[in-house]
Amino acid sequence: MGCCSSASAAQSSKREWKPLEDRSCTDIPWLLLFIFFCIGMGFICGFSVATGAAARLVSGYDSYGNICGQKNAKLEAIPNSGMDHTHRKYVFFLDPCNLDLINRKIKSVALCVSACPSQELKTLSDVQKFAEINGSALCSYNLKPSEYTTSSKASVLCPKLPVPASAPIPFFHRCAPVNISCYAKFAEALITFVSDNSVLHRLISGVMTSKEIILGLCLLSLVLSMILMVIIRYISRVLVWILTILVILGSLGGTGVLWWLYAKQRKSPKETVIPEQLQIAEDNLRALLIYAISATVFTVILFLIMLVMRKRVALTIALFHVAGKVFIHLPLLVCQPFWTFFALVLFWVYWIMTLLFLGTTGTAVQNEEGFVEFKVSGPLQYMWWYHGVGLIWISEFILACQQMTVAGAVVTYYFTRDKRNLPFTPILASVNRLIRYHLGTVAKGSFIITLVKIPRMILMYIHSQLKGKENACARCMLKSCICCLWCLEKCLNYLNQNAYTATAINSTNFCTSAKDAFVILVENALRVAAINTVGDFMLFLGKVLIVCSTGLAGIMLLNYQQDYTVWVLPLIIVCLFAFLVAHCFLSIYEMVVDVLFLCFAIDTKYNDGSPGREFYMDKVLMEFVENSRKAMKEAGKGGAADARELKPMASGTSSA
């Protein structure tokens, strides 16, 4: 769509690379395509509701196609259909504990009843008494309550004994057993490490007893994440030194141990060793020599890389420092994960509800057992695939909107020389620009990610279905394809994020922005490598710090609880939530750093600090540039290669 046209190329050469006040809409055809796709998603939901799926989902239906709580029409050739269940509002399963794990449903006859048994019924006499007192018949419609204890078919037509106590599920009118031990088999299928039901009960009771502590620790992880986002700019230099020391000690220590083992084994006596053991010892000695040489080569290469990148680490520290200032000037950035999570949850709830509607939509079909199932036939049966693609595309669209919003706000901050002249709410201004001009660009970028993610998920599904059946070659090929698609997805995600930044600056379409951002990133490849290695490790240490702090607090608090003996599961829940929260917040920080770097690279390429071409950057980044220039002058001719990297890229920009 005009991605590589000559007009866009000419526009790129004349571009000033600063936020434009007069913006234009980008990638309008993709916005229209996305709107039509969303209309299709709405049609699926409307179709499932219009065909009665909503009533079947909410009110429930029995095994004969009758919806509980209303009058029903007779279905042709299906017995017990067309019954009046106005006073029978609840679905009762004769064997609620018989779960079909493959098809993910209860494999039992379902009936509409007037009330759920609130107490356990141990005998058919109890079932008969319950029906006489409450007017709720728990056996098949063909069997009268007076025949429960006398009929020979009662063992088949009545519920499995003992009937567990149950209660109706709110809003969905299903009788569910109160005692969760009924689903112990299902829980064991999901939690493979639990082999004893008593262990499962103790774990769940531990979660229920410590729910207040779990909630408090989750809030603690949230507070720690927000605090870390503010103070990380003050400890970034310390984290870099920690990284450097760990890498040096680890590489030297590993190499030294390998050489020590090689020397020790080489000097060990071999006179009393039998020939077979001697051959094994020689093979081990040869392997140790290979490992030691490889470790030495790796250590030397690693030291050379650290030596080359040592000056570029300073840029990472400076960017982290400026990112901390960004959060001070733009405090609403801290709330960005909340809005994104809220939007994702709303969409996922809608998607799941529609999926449930689809599971109960269609026409009634009698299965082999004589019961009713609802199936969709014809072209409409492919609605499942459409709905699945919608889950991925719209979820990626919401995440891309967050990236574009953050990019727009940070770009506004960076290219505003006097920070006192910033808009009152740069985040809301960025959201306004996104909605008015750039939704099409976000739709196109998210669709590209969807195109890569869908094949990867299909291959993962095939791999899981063929697990243990395929040969080694096929398994290796599948895993290789999955790995390649995963790497491609990560690369495209990074390129998309920088393309959104370029769009936020120049108001260009997705392809033009991606091309411009790619050129800038290639010109700064070593700096990009430094930021993505050192920066990512610093953020990883931040996540570890939050998880460890929350876990330590959890251990101290849970240790004083005497109401239960097993608190492993509560602690795991807390640590997982802490990592999720830390990841969400520090991902915003990482996003800000990436946007700042692209702005910095553009600033140093098209400006040199001279009158009329002043830098936009912060004082901390200005100090980095000045130090780079001093190092360039001191390097002279002997350090020409390093000097070219340190020099701001102002050459060849006269047209700017």
Secondary structure in CASP SS format (residue, H / E / C, confidence):
PFRMAT SS
TARGET T0000
AUTHOR 0000-0000-0000
METHOD secondary structure of the structure
MODEL  1
M C 1.00
G C 1.00
C C 1.00
C C 1.00
S C 1.00
S H 1.00
A H 1.00
S H 1.00
A H 1.00
A H 1.00
Q H 1.00
S H 1.00
S H 1.00
K C 1.00
R C 1.00
E C 1.00
W C 1.00
K C 1.00
P C 1.00
L C 1.00
E C 1.00
D C 1.00
R C 1.00
S C 1.00
C C 1.00
T C 1.00
D C 1.00
I H 1.00
P H 1.00
W H 1.00
L H 1.00
L H 1.00
L H 1.00
F H 1.00
I H 1.00
F H 1.00
F H 1.00
C H 1.00
I H 1.00
G H 1.00
M H 1.00
G H 1.00
F H 1.00
I H 1.00
C H 1.00
G H 1.00
F H 1.00
S H 1.00
V H 1.00
A H 1.00
T C 1.00
G C 1.00
A H 1.00
A H 1.00
A H 1.00
R H 1.00
L H 1.00
V H 1.00
S H 1.00
G C 1.00
Y E 1.00
D C 1.00
S C 1.00
Y C 1.00
G C 1.00
N C 1.00
I E 1.00
C C 1.00
G C 1.00
Q C 1.00
K E 1.00
N C 1.00
A C 1.00
K C 1.00
L C 1.00
E C 1.00
A C 1.00
I C 1.00
P C 1.00
N C 1.00
S C 1.00
G C 1.00
M C 1.00
D E 1.00
H C 1.00
T C 1.00
H C 1.00
R C 1.00
K C 1.00
Y E 1.00
V E 1.00
F E 1.00
F E 1.00
L C 1.00
D C 1.00
P C 1.00
C C 1.00
N C 1.00
L E 1.00
D E 1.00
L C 1.00
I C 1.00
N C 1.00
R C 1.00
K E 1.00
I E 1.00
K C 1.00
S C 1.00
V C 1.00
A E 1.00
L E 1.00
C E 1.00
V E 1.00
S C 1.00
A C 1.00
C C 1.00
P C 1.00
S C 1.00
Q C 1.00
E C 1.00
L E 1.00
K C 1.00
T C 1.00
L H 1.00
S H 1.00
D H 1.00
V H 1.00
Q H 1.00
K H 1.00
F H 1.00
A H 1.00
E H 1.00
I H 1.00
N H 1.00
G C 1.00
S C 1.00
A C 1.00
L C 1.00
C C 1.00
S C 1.00
Y C 1.00
N C 1.00
L C 1.00
K C 1.00
P H 1.00
S H 1.00
E H 1.00
Y C 1.00
T C 1.00
T C 1.00
S C 1.00
S C 1.00
K C 1.00
A H 1.00
S H 1.00
V H 1.00
L H 1.00
C C 1.00
P C 1.00
K C 1.00
L C 1.00
P C 1.00
V E 1.00
P C 1.00
A C 1.00
S E 1.00
A E 1.00
P E 1.00
I C 1.00
P C 1.00
F C 1.00
F C 1.00
H C 1.00
R E 1.00
C E 1.00
A E 1.00
P E 1.00
V C 1.00
N C 1.00
I H 1.00
S H 1.00
C H 1.00
Y H 1.00
A H 1.00
K H 1.00
F H 1.00
A H 1.00
E H 1.00
A H 1.00
L H 1.00
I C 1.00
T C 1.00
F C 1.00
V C 1.00
S C 1.00
D C 1.00
N H 1.00
S H 1.00
V H 1.00
L H 1.00
H H 1.00
R H 1.00
L H 1.00
I H 1.00
S H 1.00
G H 1.00
V H 1.00
M H 1.00
T H 1.00
S C 1.00
K H 1.00
E H 1.00
I H 1.00
I H 1.00
L H 1.00
G H 1.00
L H 1.00
C H 1.00
L H 1.00
L H 1.00
S H 1.00
L H 1.00
V H 1.00
L H 1.00
S H 1.00
M H 1.00
I H 1.00
L H 1.00
M H 1.00
V H 1.00
I H 1.00
I H 1.00
R H 1.00
Y H 1.00
I H 1.00
S H 1.00
R H 1.00
V H 1.00
L H 1.00
V H 1.00
W H 1.00
I H 1.00
L H 1.00
T H 1.00
I H 1.00
L H 1.00
V H 1.00
I H 1.00
L H 1.00
G H 1.00
S H 1.00
L H 1.00
G H 1.00
G H 1.00
T H 1.00
G H 1.00
V H 1.00
L H 1.00
W H 1.00
W H 1.00
L H 1.00
Y H 1.00
A H 1.00
K H 1.00
Q H 1.00
R H 1.00
K H 1.00
S C 1.00
P C 1.00
K C 1.00
E C 1.00
T C 1.00
V C 1.00
I C 1.00
P H 1.00
E H 1.00
Q H 1.00
L H 1.00
Q H 1.00
I H 1.00
A H 1.00
E H 1.00
D H 1.00
N H 1.00
L H 1.00
R H 1.00
A H 1.00
L H 1.00
L H 1.00
I H 1.00
Y H 1.00
A H 1.00
I H 1.00
S H 1.00
A H 1.00
T H 1.00
V H 1.00
F H 1.00
T H 1.00
V H 1.00
I H 1.00
L H 1.00
F H 1.00
L H 1.00
I H 1.00
M H 1.00
L H 1.00
V H 1.00
M H 1.00
R H 1.00
K H 1.00
R H 1.00
V H 1.00
A H 1.00
L H 1.00
T H 1.00
I H 1.00
A H 1.00
L H 1.00
F H 1.00
H H 1.00
V H 1.00
A H 1.00
G H 1.00
K H 1.00
V H 1.00
F H 1.00
I H 1.00
H H 1.00
L C 1.00
P H 1.00
L H 1.00
L H 1.00
V H 1.00
C H 1.00
Q H 1.00
P H 1.00
F H 1.00
W H 1.00
T H 1.00
F H 1.00
F H 1.00
A H 1.00
L H 1.00
V H 1.00
L H 1.00
F H 1.00
W H 1.00
V H 1.00
Y H 1.00
W H 1.00
I H 1.00
M H 1.00
T H 1.00
L H 1.00
L H 1.00
F H 1.00
L H 1.00
G H 1.00
T H 1.00
T C 1.00
G C 1.00
T E 1.00
A E 1.00
V E 1.00
Q E 1.00
N C 1.00
E C 1.00
E C 1.00
G C 1.00
F C 1.00
V E 1.00
E E 1.00
F E 1.00
K E 1.00
V C 1.00
S C 1.00
G H 1.00
P H 1.00
L H 1.00
Q H 1.00
Y H 1.00
M H 1.00
W H 1.00
W H 1.00
Y H 1.00
H H 1.00
G H 1.00
V H 1.00
G H 1.00
L H 1.00
I H 1.00
W H 1.00
I H 1.00
S H 1.00
E H 1.00
F H 1.00
I H 1.00
L H 1.00
A H 1.00
C H 1.00
Q H 1.00
Q H 1.00
M H 1.00
T H 1.00
V H 1.00
A H 1.00
G H 1.00
A H 1.00
V H 1.00
V H 1.00
T H 1.00
Y H 1.00
Y H 1.00
F C 1.00
T C 1.00
R C 1.00
D C 1.00
K H 1.00
R H 1.00
N H 1.00
L C 1.00
P C 1.00
F C 1.00
T C 1.00
P H 1.00
I H 1.00
L H 1.00
A H 1.00
S H 1.00
V H 1.00
N H 1.00
R H 1.00
L H 1.00
I H 1.00
R H 1.00
Y H 1.00
H H 1.00
L H 1.00
G H 1.00
T H 1.00
V H 1.00
A H 1.00
K H 1.00
G H 1.00
S H 1.00
F H 1.00
I H 1.00
I H 1.00
T H 1.00
L H 1.00
V H 1.00
K H 1.00
I H 1.00
P H 1.00
R H 1.00
M H 1.00
I H 1.00
L H 1.00
M H 1.00
Y H 1.00
I H 1.00
H H 1.00
S H 1.00
Q H 1.00
L C 1.00
K C 1.00
G C 1.00
K C 1.00
E C 1.00
N C 1.00
A H 1.00
C H 1.00
A H 1.00
R H 1.00
C H 1.00
M H 1.00
L H 1.00
K H 1.00
S H 1.00
C H 1.00
I H 1.00
C H 1.00
C H 1.00
L H 1.00
W H 1.00
C H 1.00
L H 1.00
E H 1.00
K H 1.00
C H 1.00
L H 1.00
N H 1.00
Y H 1.00
L H 1.00
N H 1.00
Q H 1.00
N H 1.00
A H 1.00
Y H 1.00
T H 1.00
A H 1.00
T H 1.00
A H 1.00
I H 1.00
N H 1.00
S C 1.00
T C 1.00
N C 1.00
F H 1.00
C H 1.00
T H 1.00
S H 1.00
A H 1.00
K H 1.00
D H 1.00
A H 1.00
F H 1.00
V H 1.00
I H 1.00
L H 1.00
V H 1.00
E H 1.00
N C 1.00
A H 1.00
L H 1.00
R H 1.00
V H 1.00
A H 1.00
A H 1.00
I H 1.00
N H 1.00
T H 1.00
V H 1.00
G H 1.00
D H 1.00
F H 1.00
M H 1.00
L H 1.00
F H 1.00
L H 1.00
G H 1.00
K H 1.00
V H 1.00
L H 1.00
I H 1.00
V H 1.00
C H 1.00
S H 1.00
T H 1.00
G H 1.00
L H 1.00
A H 1.00
G H 1.00
I H 1.00
M H 1.00
L H 1.00
L H 1.00
N C 1.00
Y C 1.00
Q C 1.00
Q C 1.00
D C 1.00
Y C 1.00
T C 1.00
V C 1.00
W C 1.00
V H 1.00
L H 1.00
P H 1.00
L H 1.00
I H 1.00
I H 1.00
V H 1.00
C H 1.00
L H 1.00
F H 1.00
A H 1.00
F H 1.00
L H 1.00
V H 1.00
A H 1.00
H H 1.00
C H 1.00
F H 1.00
L H 1.00
S H 1.00
I H 1.00
Y H 1.00
E H 1.00
M H 1.00
V H 1.00
V H 1.00
D H 1.00
V H 1.00
L H 1.00
F H 1.00
L H 1.00
C H 1.00
F H 1.00
A H 1.00
I H 1.00
D H 1.00
T H 1.00
K H 1.00
Y H 1.00
N C 1.00
D C 1.00
G C 1.00
S E 1.00
P C 1.00
G C 1.00
R E 1.00
E C 1.00
F C 1.00
Y C 1.00
M C 1.00
D C 1.00
K H 1.00
V H 1.00
L H 1.00
M H 1.00
E H 1.00
F H 1.00
V H 1.00
E H 1.00
N H 1.00
S H 1.00
R H 1.00
K H 1.00
A H 1.00
M H 1.00
K H 1.00
E H 1.00
A H 1.00
G C 1.00
K C 1.00
G C 1.00
G C 1.00
A H 1.00
A H 1.00
D H 1.00
A H 1.00
R H 1.00
E H 1.00
L H 1.00
K C 1.00
P C 1.00
M C 1.00
A C 1.00
S C 1.00
G C 1.00
T C 1.00
S C 1.00
S C 1.00
A C 1.00
END
